[in-house]
Amino acid sequence: MAKTLFDKVNMGTVALANRVAMAPLTRNRAPDGVPTAMMATYYQQRATAGLLISEGTSITQEGQGYSDVPGLYTTQQVQGWKQVTAAVHQAGGHIVTQLWHVGRVSHTALQKDGQAPVAPSAIQAKSRVYVINADGTGGFLETSMPRALLAEELPRVCDDYRHAMKAAVEAGFDGVEIHAANGYLLDQFLRSGANHRTDAYGGSVENRARFPLEVVAATIEAAAGHPVGIRISPAAPANGLEDPNPQEVFDYFVAQLARFPLAFVHVIEGATGGPRDYQMGGKSFDYAQLKAAYTKAGGKGLWMVNNGYDRASAQKAVESGYADMVSFGRAYIANPDLVRRLRDDAPLNAPDQTTFYGGGEKGYIDYPALP
């Protein structure tokens, strides 16, 4: 019998109620990086998803790229997340946190003592970040020029991921998702457009993948059996990132990921939030080939797909065996009961884009569920 979007599935040792996931969604409602009671309500409302993936969560201040995003490196932040995970579990749901280091997609105003952001190479990102000033005013600023990480600093960054993994367990999360997508630090190492290093971490595809794979190894080591997944965006030009040969890069990368006991691989197909057929480097990307590279190398993690899926295409992806799970982003902003709406083929609420980033309850926890 063919699988359906609403069948149960195991994520490592965790049994999920269905194959619908809530994708990570930055909402900028964590003052000073500390999750709030309002955030606990937001996630609890959406706990019927088979899996909730939290918004990107900074593993250190160095890894922060936007104001009022949550962190996972202080006692106050861990305590804040505890109320979120407890609320989700009380509602019968499961939640993992997305471990986030933005790399060069940051600004000196967000860094300790106004230091430059870090990156594989000193190449400025062609993007903007949202910064809130001390007086409460804020706006978008061009990213700052980063400095290149020294090779001897990379073990320290791996340690930051280890500490974040342990903090996630302490905070009550069911696991983590390593953010290696959308032009942030690990994605920057993978891409020739952002990585001009001449040491063992630059040049060839194998060298550019070295540090992201070291991060995966470090995180899994610290996980002590808790589920670890990873998110990638092979053809997405997010934050000004480009690469002339994304298929070669990511076919190799996922084959190497297959060596690890990952719980899932989460793939953004096409341009994040944009066209699914985006051609990076003028070349179309074959996502079936990508999955084949992973499975041929022995990968056993769930294959989760994302970007532009609706009820029909999500059902088809699971029933055909192309995907094990489908994640939804913007649909989850406005539809806390999305699983029910998908199952019943009910109309969806439309999201209010003016409330996506920052603010209070409006456009956050006030969207109606079906009666």
Secondary structure as a PSIPRED ss2 file (coil, helix, strand):
# PSIPRED VFORMAT (PSIPRED V4.0)

   1 M C   1.000  0.000  0.000
   2 A C   1.000  0.000  0.000
   3 K C   1.000  0.000  0.000
   4 T C   1.000  0.000  0.000
   5 L C   1.000  0.000  0.000
   6 F C   1.000  0.000  0.000
   7 D C   1.000  0.000  0.000
   8 K C   1.000  0.000  0.000
   9 V E   0.000  0.000  1.000
  10 N E   0.000  0.000  1.000
  11 M E   0.000  0.000  1.000
  12 G C   1.000  0.000  0.000
  13 T C   1.000  0.000  0.000
  14 V E   0.000  0.000  1.000
  15 A E   0.000  0.000  1.000
  16 L E   0.000  0.000  1.000
  17 A C   1.000  0.000  0.000
  18 N C   1.000  0.000  0.000
  19 R C   1.000  0.000  0.000
  20 V E   0.000  0.000  1.000
  21 A E   0.000  0.000  1.000
  22 M E   0.000  0.000  1.000
  23 A C   1.000  0.000  0.000
  24 P C   1.000  0.000  0.000
  25 L C   1.000  0.000  0.000
  26 T C   1.000  0.000  0.000
  27 R C   1.000  0.000  0.000
  28 N C   1.000  0.000  0.000
  29 R C   1.000  0.000  0.000
  30 A C   1.000  0.000  0.000
  31 P H   0.000  1.000  0.000
  32 D H   0.000  1.000  0.000
  33 G H   0.000  1.000  0.000
  34 V C   1.000  0.000  0.000
  35 P C   1.000  0.000  0.000
  36 T C   1.000  0.000  0.000
  37 A H   0.000  1.000  0.000
  38 M H   0.000  1.000  0.000
  39 M H   0.000  1.000  0.000
  40 A H   0.000  1.000  0.000
  41 T H   0.000  1.000  0.000
  42 Y H   0.000  1.000  0.000
  43 Y H   0.000  1.000  0.000
  44 Q H   0.000  1.000  0.000
  45 Q H   0.000  1.000  0.000
  46 R C   1.000  0.000  0.000
  47 A C   1.000  0.000  0.000
  48 T C   1.000  0.000  0.000
  49 A C   1.000  0.000  0.000
  50 G C   1.000  0.000  0.000
  51 L E   0.000  0.000  1.000
  52 L E   0.000  0.000  1.000
  53 I E   0.000  0.000  1.000
  54 S E   0.000  0.000  1.000
  55 E E   0.000  0.000  1.000
  56 G E   0.000  0.000  1.000
  57 T E   0.000  0.000  1.000
  58 S E   0.000  0.000  1.000
  59 I C   1.000  0.000  0.000
  60 T C   1.000  0.000  0.000
  61 Q C   1.000  0.000  0.000
  62 E C   1.000  0.000  0.000
  63 G C   1.000  0.000  0.000
  64 Q C   1.000  0.000  0.000
  65 G C   1.000  0.000  0.000
  66 Y C   1.000  0.000  0.000
  67 S C   1.000  0.000  0.000
  68 D C   1.000  0.000  0.000
  69 V C   1.000  0.000  0.000
  70 P C   1.000  0.000  0.000
  71 G E   0.000  0.000  1.000
  72 L C   1.000  0.000  0.000
  73 Y C   1.000  0.000  0.000
  74 T C   1.000  0.000  0.000
  75 T H   0.000  1.000  0.000
  76 Q H   0.000  1.000  0.000
  77 Q H   0.000  1.000  0.000
  78 V H   0.000  1.000  0.000
  79 Q H   0.000  1.000  0.000
  80 G H   0.000  1.000  0.000
  81 W H   0.000  1.000  0.000
  82 K H   0.000  1.000  0.000
  83 Q H   0.000  1.000  0.000
  84 V H   0.000  1.000  0.000
  85 T H   0.000  1.000  0.000
  86 A H   0.000  1.000  0.000
  87 A H   0.000  1.000  0.000
  88 V H   0.000  1.000  0.000
  89 H H   0.000  1.000  0.000
  90 Q H   0.000  1.000  0.000
  91 A C   1.000  0.000  0.000
  92 G C   1.000  0.000  0.000
  93 G C   1.000  0.000  0.000
  94 H C   1.000  0.000  0.000
  95 I E   0.000  0.000  1.000
  96 V E   0.000  0.000  1.000
  97 T E   0.000  0.000  1.000
  98 Q E   0.000  0.000  1.000
  99 L E   0.000  0.000  1.000
 100 W E   0.000  0.000  1.000
 101 H C   1.000  0.000  0.000
 102 V C   1.000  0.000  0.000
 103 G C   1.000  0.000  0.000
 104 R C   1.000  0.000  0.000
 105 V C   1.000  0.000  0.000
 106 S C   1.000  0.000  0.000
 107 H C   1.000  0.000  0.000
 108 T H   0.000  1.000  0.000
 109 A H   0.000  1.000  0.000
 110 L H   0.000  1.000  0.000
 111 Q C   1.000  0.000  0.000
 112 K H   0.000  1.000  0.000
 113 D H   0.000  1.000  0.000
 114 G H   0.000  1.000  0.000
 115 Q C   1.000  0.000  0.000
 116 A C   1.000  0.000  0.000
 117 P C   1.000  0.000  0.000
 118 V E   0.000  0.000  1.000
 119 A E   0.000  0.000  1.000
 120 P C   1.000  0.000  0.000
 121 S C   1.000  0.000  0.000
 122 A C   1.000  0.000  0.000
 123 I C   1.000  0.000  0.000
 124 Q C   1.000  0.000  0.000
 125 A C   1.000  0.000  0.000
 126 K C   1.000  0.000  0.000
 127 S C   1.000  0.000  0.000
 128 R E   0.000  0.000  1.000
 129 V E   0.000  0.000  1.000
 130 Y E   0.000  0.000  1.000
 131 V E   0.000  0.000  1.000
 132 I E   0.000  0.000  1.000
 133 N C   1.000  0.000  0.000
 134 A C   1.000  0.000  0.000
 135 D C   1.000  0.000  0.000
 136 G C   1.000  0.000  0.000
 137 T C   1.000  0.000  0.000
 138 G E   0.000  0.000  1.000
 139 G E   0.000  0.000  1.000
 140 F E   0.000  0.000  1.000
 141 L E   0.000  0.000  1.000
 142 E E   0.000  0.000  1.000
 143 T C   1.000  0.000  0.000
 144 S C   1.000  0.000  0.000
 145 M C   1.000  0.000  0.000
 146 P C   1.000  0.000  0.000
 147 R E   0.000  0.000  1.000
 148 A E   0.000  0.000  1.000
 149 L C   1.000  0.000  0.000
 150 L C   1.000  0.000  0.000
 151 A H   0.000  1.000  0.000
 152 E H   0.000  1.000  0.000
 153 E H   0.000  1.000  0.000
 154 L H   0.000  1.000  0.000
 155 P H   0.000  1.000  0.000
 156 R H   0.000  1.000  0.000
 157 V H   0.000  1.000  0.000
 158 C H   0.000  1.000  0.000
 159 D H   0.000  1.000  0.000
 160 D H   0.000  1.000  0.000
 161 Y H   0.000  1.000  0.000
 162 R H   0.000  1.000  0.000
 163 H H   0.000  1.000  0.000
 164 A H   0.000  1.000  0.000
 165 M H   0.000  1.000  0.000
 166 K H   0.000  1.000  0.000
 167 A H   0.000  1.000  0.000
 168 A H   0.000  1.000  0.000
 169 V H   0.000  1.000  0.000
 170 E H   0.000  1.000  0.000
 171 A C   1.000  0.000  0.000
 172 G C   1.000  0.000  0.000
 173 F C   1.000  0.000  0.000
 174 D C   1.000  0.000  0.000
 175 G C   1.000  0.000  0.000
 176 V E   0.000  0.000  1.000
 177 E E   0.000  0.000  1.000
 178 I E   0.000  0.000  1.000
 179 H E   0.000  0.000  1.000
 180 A C   1.000  0.000  0.000
 181 A C   1.000  0.000  0.000
 182 N C   1.000  0.000  0.000
 183 G C   1.000  0.000  0.000
 184 Y C   1.000  0.000  0.000
 185 L H   0.000  1.000  0.000
 186 L H   0.000  1.000  0.000
 187 D H   0.000  1.000  0.000
 188 Q H   0.000  1.000  0.000
 189 F H   0.000  1.000  0.000
 190 L H   0.000  1.000  0.000
 191 R C   1.000  0.000  0.000
 192 S C   1.000  0.000  0.000
 193 G C   1.000  0.000  0.000
 194 A C   1.000  0.000  0.000
 195 N C   1.000  0.000  0.000
 196 H C   1.000  0.000  0.000
 197 R C   1.000  0.000  0.000
 198 T C   1.000  0.000  0.000
 199 D C   1.000  0.000  0.000
 200 A C   1.000  0.000  0.000
 201 Y C   1.000  0.000  0.000
 202 G C   1.000  0.000  0.000
 203 G C   1.000  0.000  0.000
 204 S C   1.000  0.000  0.000
 205 V H   0.000  1.000  0.000
 206 E H   0.000  1.000  0.000
 207 N H   0.000  1.000  0.000
 208 R H   0.000  1.000  0.000
 209 A H   0.000  1.000  0.000
 210 R H   0.000  1.000  0.000
 211 F H   0.000  1.000  0.000
 212 P H   0.000  1.000  0.000
 213 L H   0.000  1.000  0.000
 214 E H   0.000  1.000  0.000
 215 V H   0.000  1.000  0.000
 216 V H   0.000  1.000  0.000
 217 A H   0.000  1.000  0.000
 218 A H   0.000  1.000  0.000
 219 T H   0.000  1.000  0.000
 220 I H   0.000  1.000  0.000
 221 E H   0.000  1.000  0.000
 222 A H   0.000  1.000  0.000
 223 A H   0.000  1.000  0.000
 224 A C   1.000  0.000  0.000
 225 G C   1.000  0.000  0.000
 226 H C   1.000  0.000  0.000
 227 P C   1.000  0.000  0.000
 228 V E   0.000  0.000  1.000
 229 G E   0.000  0.000  1.000
 230 I E   0.000  0.000  1.000
 231 R E   0.000  0.000  1.000
 232 I E   0.000  0.000  1.000
 233 S C   1.000  0.000  0.000
 234 P C   1.000  0.000  0.000
 235 A C   1.000  0.000  0.000
 236 A C   1.000  0.000  0.000
 237 P C   1.000  0.000  0.000
 238 A H   0.000  1.000  0.000
 239 N H   0.000  1.000  0.000
 240 G H   0.000  1.000  0.000
 241 L C   1.000  0.000  0.000
 242 E C   1.000  0.000  0.000
 243 D C   1.000  0.000  0.000
 244 P C   1.000  0.000  0.000
 245 N C   1.000  0.000  0.000
 246 P H   0.000  1.000  0.000
 247 Q H   0.000  1.000  0.000
 248 E H   0.000  1.000  0.000
 249 V H   0.000  1.000  0.000
 250 F H   0.000  1.000  0.000
 251 D H   0.000  1.000  0.000
 252 Y H   0.000  1.000  0.000
 253 F H   0.000  1.000  0.000
 254 V H   0.000  1.000  0.000
 255 A H   0.000  1.000  0.000
 256 Q H   0.000  1.000  0.000
 257 L H   0.000  1.000  0.000
 258 A C   1.000  0.000  0.000
 259 R C   1.000  0.000  0.000
 260 F C   1.000  0.000  0.000
 261 P C   1.000  0.000  0.000
 262 L C   1.000  0.000  0.000
 263 A C   1.000  0.000  0.000
 264 F E   0.000  0.000  1.000
 265 V E   0.000  0.000  1.000
 266 H E   0.000  0.000  1.000
 267 V E   0.000  0.000  1.000
 268 I E   0.000  0.000  1.000
 269 E C   1.000  0.000  0.000
 270 G C   1.000  0.000  0.000
 271 A C   1.000  0.000  0.000
 272 T C   1.000  0.000  0.000
 273 G C   1.000  0.000  0.000
 274 G C   1.000  0.000  0.000
 275 P C   1.000  0.000  0.000
 276 R C   1.000  0.000  0.000
 277 D C   1.000  0.000  0.000
 278 Y C   1.000  0.000  0.000
 279 Q C   1.000  0.000  0.000
 280 M H   0.000  1.000  0.000
 281 G H   0.000  1.000  0.000
 282 G H   0.000  1.000  0.000
 283 K C   1.000  0.000  0.000
 284 S C   1.000  0.000  0.000
 285 F C   1.000  0.000  0.000
 286 D C   1.000  0.000  0.000
 287 Y H   0.000  1.000  0.000
 288 A H   0.000  1.000  0.000
 289 Q H   0.000  1.000  0.000
 290 L H   0.000  1.000  0.000
 291 K H   0.000  1.000  0.000
 292 A H   0.000  1.000  0.000
 293 A H   0.000  1.000  0.000
 294 Y H   0.000  1.000  0.000
 295 T H   0.000  1.000  0.000
 296 K H   0.000  1.000  0.000
 297 A C   1.000  0.000  0.000
 298 G C   1.000  0.000  0.000
 299 G C   1.000  0.000  0.000
 300 K C   1.000  0.000  0.000
 301 G C   1.000  0.000  0.000
 302 L E   0.000  0.000  1.000
 303 W E   0.000  0.000  1.000
 304 M E   0.000  0.000  1.000
 305 V E   0.000  0.000  1.000
 306 N E   0.000  0.000  1.000
 307 N C   1.000  0.000  0.000
 308 G C   1.000  0.000  0.000
 309 Y C   1.000  0.000  0.000
 310 D C   1.000  0.000  0.000
 311 R H   0.000  1.000  0.000
 312 A H   0.000  1.000  0.000
 313 S H   0.000  1.000  0.000
 314 A H   0.000  1.000  0.000
 315 Q H   0.000  1.000  0.000
 316 K H   0.000  1.000  0.000
 317 A H   0.000  1.000  0.000
 318 V H   0.000  1.000  0.000
 319 E H   0.000  1.000  0.000
 320 S C   1.000  0.000  0.000
 321 G C   1.000  0.000  0.000
 322 Y C   1.000  0.000  0.000
 323 A C   1.000  0.000  0.000
 324 D C   1.000  0.000  0.000
 325 M E   0.000  0.000  1.000
 326 V E   0.000  0.000  1.000
 327 S E   0.000  0.000  1.000
 328 F E   0.000  0.000  1.000
 329 G C   1.000  0.000  0.000
 330 R H   0.000  1.000  0.000
 331 A H   0.000  1.000  0.000
 332 Y H   0.000  1.000  0.000
 333 I H   0.000  1.000  0.000
 334 A H   0.000  1.000  0.000
 335 N C   1.000  0.000  0.000
 336 P C   1.000  0.000  0.000
 337 D C   1.000  0.000  0.000
 338 L H   0.000  1.000  0.000
 339 V H   0.000  1.000  0.000
 340 R H   0.000  1.000  0.000
 341 R H   0.000  1.000  0.000
 342 L H   0.000  1.000  0.000
 343 R H   0.000  1.000  0.000
 344 D H   0.000  1.000  0.000
 345 D C   1.000  0.000  0.000
 346 A C   1.000  0.000  0.000
 347 P C   1.000  0.000  0.000
 348 L C   1.000  0.000  0.000
 349 N C   1.000  0.000  0.000
 350 A C   1.000  0.000  0.000
 351 P C   1.000  0.000  0.000
 352 D C   1.000  0.000  0.000
 353 Q H   0.000  1.000  0.000
 354 T H   0.000  1.000  0.000
 355 T H   0.000  1.000  0.000
 356 F C   1.000  0.000  0.000
 357 Y C   1.000  0.000  0.000
 358 G C   1.000  0.000  0.000
 359 G C   1.000  0.000  0.000
 360 G C   1.000  0.000  0.000
 361 E C   1.000  0.000  0.000
 362 K C   1.000  0.000  0.000
 363 G C   1.000  0.000  0.000
 364 Y C   1.000  0.000  0.000
 365 I C   1.000  0.000  0.000
 366 D C   1.000  0.000  0.000
 367 Y C   1.000  0.000  0.000
 368 P C   1.000  0.000  0.000
 369 A C   1.000  0.000  0.000
 370 L C   1.000  0.000  0.000
 371 P C   1.000  0.000  0.000
